[in-house]
């Protein structure tokens, strides 16, 4: 039975591990040809192999999204070529998470977070969305965070994710009339290989939430597949909260 994204193409940034990997696996399982992106070629090859073992199709394209904008544009060009000349689905997932209080954020950290979490999605979308609009179809999903809606947490990270939510609304207004849907997804506290060392803290964070558990990359990926598919054809500029109900327990 064909998947919801059969014969479509997708680029997922930051997809060699964690939530990004989960998204890539889910898109491939639904029939998409996926470009895996990251800095580590060995980890990228492992994800490509896992997708191939499941009967899917994937390629790896290396890129450092914290590099100069031309490097991000080069990723767009190479991914487009690898995918046969067009990108149907763009998932802006790559991000870095600084933990310093505002007054302790260094200039270098500020520049790095803005480059990866804000500038890269902006540049990549500007490089890919116009071609989607020219074809009259496409889906862009920006991976934000539940902390973009609350005051708790590090201001720099939550602010960068709030910017992605606003990008989603603005880009939906700009590209929607041409058939390109732009939305965001806001993951809650999610257990990945990167967050596992802080498991006790994470468990405390989700105590008392409606779901009462940590999220998984598969939980987030399911939301991305929905937003990328035709099932969400009437969804533009939205932020889908996939947080186990965490926001219901905290004032906004």
C-alpha positions in Angstrom: 0.0 0.0 0.0 1.5 3.4 -1.0 2.5 5.7 1.8 1.2 9.2 2.4 4.4 10.6 0.8 4.9 8.1 -1.9 7.2 9.4 -4.7 7.8 12.7 -2.9 11.2 14.1 -1.9 12.3 15.5 1.4 15.2 17.3 3.0 15.5 17.0 6.8 18.3 19.1 8.4 20.0 17.7 11.5 18.8 14.2 10.8 21.7 12.0 11.8 20.4 11.5 15.3 17.6 12.3 17.7 14.3 13.9 16.6 15.7 14.6 13.1 16.6 11.0 12.6 13.1 10.0 13.8 11.6 12.4 11.3 13.7 11.1 8.4 12.8 7.5 9.2 9.1 8.3 9.3 9.1 10.2 6.0 11.0 7.4 4.3 8.5 4.8 5.7 5.7 6.9 4.1 7.4 6.6 0.7 9.6 9.8 0.5 13.1 9.9 -0.9 14.9 11.6 2.0 18.1 13.6 2.1 19.8 13.1 5.5 21.8 16.1 6.6 24.4 16.6 9.3 28.1 17.1 9.8 29.1 13.5 10.6 29.3 11.4 7.4 29.5 8.1 9.4 26.3 8.7 11.3 24.6 9.9 8.2 25.6 6.7 6.4 24.1 4.7 9.3 20.8 6.4 8.9 20.8 5.9 5.1 21.5 2.2 5.7 18.7 1.9 8.2 16.3 3.5 5.8 17.4 1.2 3.0 17.1 -1.8 5.2 13.5 -0.9 5.7 12.9 -0.7 2.0 13.1 3.1 1.8 15.4 5.5 -0.1 17.8 8.0 1.3 21.0 9.9 0.6 23.4 11.8 2.9 24.5 15.4 2.2 26.9 16.9 4.6 26.6 20.5 5.7 27.4 22.7 8.7 24.4 24.9 9.2 26.4 27.2 11.4 28.7 28.1 8.6 28.3 31.0 6.2 25.0 31.4 4.4 26.6 30.2 1.1 27.2 26.8 2.7 23.5 26.6 3.5 22.6 27.5 -0.1 25.0 24.9 -1.3 23.1 22.3 0.8 19.9 23.4 -0.9 21.5 23.0 -4.3 23.1 19.6 -3.7 20.0 18.2 -2.0 17.8 19.4 -4.9 20.2 17.7 -7.4 20.3 14.4 -5.3 16.5 14.4 -5.1 16.1 14.6 -8.9 15.7 18.3 -9.3 13.0 19.2 -6.7 12.3 19.2 -3.0 8.7 18.5 -2.0 9.1 18.6 1.7 11.6 20.7 3.7 12.0 20.0 7.5 14.0 22.7 9.3 15.0 20.6 12.3 18.6 21.3 13.1 19.2 23.3 16.2 21.5 23.8 19.1 20.6 24.2 22.8 22.7 26.4 25.0 22.0 26.2 28.7 23.5 29.4 30.1 21.4 32.1 31.8 21.0 35.2 29.7 23.8 37.2 31.3 26.3 34.4 30.9 25.7 33.8 27.2 28.9 34.6 25.3 29.0 36.4 22.0 30.2 33.3 20.3 27.2 31.3 21.7 24.8 34.0 20.7 26.2 34.0 17.2 26.1 30.2 17.0 22.5 29.8 18.1 21.2 32.5 15.8 23.2 31.0 12.9 21.9 27.5 13.3 18.4 28.0 14.8 17.3 31.1 13.0 19.5 32.1 10.0 19.9 28.6 8.5 16.2 27.9 8.3 15.6 31.4 6.8 18.4 31.0 4.2 17.4 27.4 3.3 13.7 28.3 2.9 14.6 31.2 0.8 16.6 28.9 -1.4 14.0 26.1 -1.7 10.5 27.6 -1.3 10.5 29.7 -4.5 10.9 26.5 -6.6 8.1 24.9 -4.7 5.9 27.9 -5.4 6.8 27.8 -9.1 5.6 24.1 -9.2 2.5 25.0 -7.2 3.1 22.6 -4.3 5.3 21.9 -1.3 5.4 21.6 2.4 7.7 23.2 4.9 7.8 22.1 8.6 9.8 24.1 11.1 10.7 22.3 14.3 10.3 24.6 17.2 9.9 23.8 20.9 7.2 23.9 23.6 9.5 26.3 25.5 8.8 29.0 22.9 5.4 29.5 24.6 6.6 29.8 28.2 8.9 32.0 30.2 10.9 29.2 31.8 14.0 27.9 30.2 16.9 29.6 28.6 15.9 32.8 26.8 18.2 32.4 23.9 17.0 29.0 22.9 13.3 29.6 23.5 13.6 32.9 21.6 15.2 31.2 18.6 12.4 28.7 18.5 9.7 31.4 18.9 11.3 33.0 15.8 10.7 29.8 13.9 7.0 29.9 14.8 6.8 33.4 13.6 8.6 32.5 10.4 6.0 29.8 9.9 3.2 32.3 10.0 4.9 34.8 7.8 6.1 32.3 5.2 2.6 30.7 5.2 1.2 34.1 4.3 3.9 34.6 1.6 3.9 31.2 0.0 0.5 29.7 0.7 -1.3 31.3 -2.2 1.2 29.5 -4.5 0.4 26.1 -3.0 3.2 25.9 -0.5 2.1 25.1 3.1 4.3 26.2 5.9 3.8 25.1 9.5 5.6 24.4 12.7 5.7 21.6 15.2 6.6 22.2 18.9 8.0 19.1 20.6 7.8 18.7 24.3 10.4 17.1 26.5 11.8 14.3 24.3 14.1 11.4 25.2 16.9 11.1 22.7 20.5 9.9 22.8 21.4 13.5 23.4 19.0 14.1 26.3 19.3 10.7 27.9 22.1 11.7 30.4 19.7 14.1 32.0 16.9 11.5 32.3 16.1 12.2 36.0 15.6 15.9 35.3 13.5 15.2 32.3 11.3 12.8 34.2 10.7 15.6 36.8 9.8 18.0 34.0 7.0 15.8 32.7 5.6 14.8 36.1 2.0 15.9 36.4 1.5 16.5 32.6 -1.5 14.9 31.0 0.7 12.3 29.1 2.8 11.7 32.2 5.8 10.6 30.1 8.6 11.7 28.0 8.1 12.1 24.3 10.0 10.0 21.7 11.3 10.9 18.3 8.6 8.8 16.8 5.9 10.9 18.6 7.3 14.1 17.0 7.8 12.4 13.6 4.2 11.4 13.5 3.2 15.1 13.7 5.7 16.1 11.0 4.3 13.4 8.6 0.8 14.7 9.1 1.9 18.3 8.4 3.8 17.2 5.3 1.0 15.1 3.9 -2.1 15.9 2.0 -4.1 15.2 5.2 -3.0 18.7 6.3 -4.0 20.4 3.1 -6.0 23.1 4.9 -3.4 23.7 7.6 -1.3 26.9 7.0 0.8 28.8 9.5 -0.1 26.6 12.4 2.1 25.4 15.3 1.2 21.8 16.3 2.0 21.2 19.9 3.3 17.7 20.4 4.3 18.1 24.1 2.2 15.5 26.0 0.1 18.4 27.3 2.9 20.2 29.0 1.6 23.6 28.2 -1.7 22.8 30.0 0.2 22.6 33.3 2.2 25.9 32.9 1.0 29.5 32.6 1.7 31.1 29.2 
